[in-house]
Amino acid sequence: MLTALSAGQLEEAQRVFALALRHDDDDMLFSLAEELYGLGFLKQSKRTYSKLLETYPDADEIRIGLADVAIDEDEIDEALGYLSEIEETSDAYVEALLVTADLYQTEELYEASEQKLLKAYELAPDEPVILFALGEFYFNMRQFKQAITFYKEMLLQGLKSFSRVDLVSRIGVAYAQAGNFDNAIGYLEQIHEADMTADVQFQLGFTYFQLKEWEKAAKAFEGLEDMDNQYGSLYPYLGQVYVELNRLEDALRTFQAGLAVDEFNENLYRLAAETAIKLSDDDQAIKYFLQGLNIEPDDTTMVLELSNLYVQKGEDDKNVELLSAYVQNDEIDPQIYWNAAKSLARVDQWDLARKYWEAAQPYFMENGDFLREAFDFWREDGDSANAIVLGQAYLKVEPEDTEMIDAVDSLENY
């Protein structure tokens, strides 16, 4: 039958299948049911298992086979029905718990799944498949401390891998994800090249990054780029490593390479812009900021950094245009008020400038730079009372500034 199915001879397969149900012995039928299931012929597999269950009503491994078929057919209630018939005294009970736990996970019933897994662990605490199932459950639930416990139990049994998963890698990644980078690196550095997947290589680089071991981080991320240059998450980190190593041209090229992989990553535009500023290429920085804001216009970090650059370059009209969409927000970095006030004053929009100097003032009463600029504005605007308040606040920060002392005295005695 299987030969006919493989050849696409469906009528012949059906004929042979009918003969098998009538004449094959039960061991052959059980093997046939398993093979049909593995090949995806669910209807035929179910018929075979059902016939066997009629003959062996106490054979719970058949119920598990029927449950597997029902799960694949998305007949969840039917699957649970078969599994619930398997009693705790059955040799198949632990396997039924595992199948049920897996089913509950697919249905996002995580608490119920955990209960089934822990029950299986209680009954068979040394069974590797149960230890692995619990490790994977907690790993996927981001409960990394619990996951590590079960993976380590497997290592103590002498197991290095299970179900094609390298356990040392899993433990290293779990430690890294939990923020325990010192322990993580001890495991991640043990991984053989043959077991080093792209995800694990990223975690190795990320862990070195968190430990500020920049040269090792660069080597790890460069290795990942060689392994898979479409792995977009590596580029922000590799570029930042190059910045730390003062390899600014390499950093900018890395961010540009990342944008070729992920052109909608606003974080890469910001990093590229910041690096361009360090390279004294303000025009390129502005280009990257604008491209990033085109993707994520509410990124206030980029708004503020671009605004700072416009203020520094004296491009006040552009700064006013940029900030006009943000100064009305209820939650805003007060630096935006300050930047808006400076540029509005420079382009002679005095009414709005006054508004934003006043809006910024409560946030910067201990900032000497702000107090000095605000003092100059209000003095020029003719508001001596406000200028005196700001000048006096400035002198608390910079008490030795004789120029300000004289300016405040002059206003007070005017």
Buried (B, 14 or more C-beta within 10 A) or exposed (E): BBEBBEEEBEEBBBEBBEEBBEEBEEEEBBEBBBBBBEEEBBEBBBBBBBBBBEEEEEBBBBBBBBBBBBBBEEBBEBBBBBBEBBEEEBEBBBBBBBBBBBBBBEEEBBEBBBBBBBBBBEEBEEBBBBBBBBBBBBBEBEBBEBBBBBBBBBBEEEBEBBEEBBBBBBBBBBBBBBEBBEBBBBBBBEBEEEBBBBBBBBBBBBBBBBBEBBEBBBBBBBBBBEBBEEBBBBBBBBBBBBBBBEBBEBBBBBBBBBBEBBEEBBBBBBBBBBBBBEBEBBEBBBBBBBBBBEBBEEBBBBBBBBBBBBBEEEBBEBBBEBBEEBBEEEEBBBBBBBBBBBBBBBEEBEEBBBBBBBBBBEBBBEBBEBBBBBBBBBBEBEBBEBBBBBBBBBBEBBEEBEEBBEBBEEBEEE
